[in-house]
Amino acid sequence: MDISREEAEQSLQTIREVRSQIRTSIATGSAPLHMILWGAIWFVGYLCNNFLDVETAGRIWTLLAAGGTVASGIMGYRLGSRFRLPGSERIWQIWIFFFIYVFLCIWVAWPLNTMQISMLIALYAMFAYVLLGLWLERIITWVGLAVSALGLIGYFLFPDIYYLWMAFLGGGTLFGSGIYILKTWK
Amino acid sequence: MSMLNEIIHQPVRMRIMAALMALDKSGQLEFTHLRDVLSLTDGNLGAHLRKLEEAGYVSLEKTFVARKPRTFIAMTEKGRQAFEDHVNALEQILSGAEIEEEGNT
């Protein structure tokens, strides 16, 4: 079997491209869909915080969070069936422990006002994005850092419009990043 | 010195092997996902997988996920070694080394 130097170079390039394609599809998996889903949930939830009374907004947030968790689980299960990777079942365990620890931290810090709870949950969620991004794909880390920074700016500098700020900039950044990843990484 | 492998060097099979090589050892790719990533038809992918399976380079596992039949494909240790040798041979061509010809073994 005899091939030219150019053909060898082309073959190696093809191998690199295919490997990169597969690794990207593993790394991103359902991440952009989760971002779109939770971006939309944040948008609706924070708008409710801004325009409705605390009790009604709280009930809507509970429904949105429960629905979002179920939808995330279904998406993760369906898209995860593309691969079988050793140790991938641990991602579920990590999320379960993460939620338990978030609950415990808020419980210890109680009493908190609505704005503090919302900022804490947003920070914890974005901390998970930052860690997952370091493990999977760096853009997820950057999204986590950007939304955290925007949230803190809104919390400390613009408390009067904090919920609107989080709806448009927090939810919007998550939603927009999800769309961007879906469009550019396919 | 590494040698080119005729079975792997066929363009579609080389892309299949590259895709499987991107996984860790014991990782598996689902048939339809591999088909979509490589832009192949079911028949084309199936035919090349059979060839690679006959050579002992890949293993196929048919199973059910949510009551739907699914086929998961993994690279065998023999396939991993053969692919690494093939890539080494390609790199040696680039670096100007002489490559011995390998028959379809």
Interface residues (C-beta under 8 A of the other chain):
Chain A: M1 D2 I3 R5 A8 E9 S11 L12 T14 I15 V18 R19 S20 Q21 I22 R23 S25 I26 S81 R82 F83 R84 L85 P86
Chain B: L4 E6 H9 P11 M14 R15 A18 A19 M21 A22 L23 D24 K25 S26 G27 Q28 L29 E30 T32 H33 V37 L38 V65 A66 R70 F72 V87 L90 E91 I93 L94 G96 E101 E102
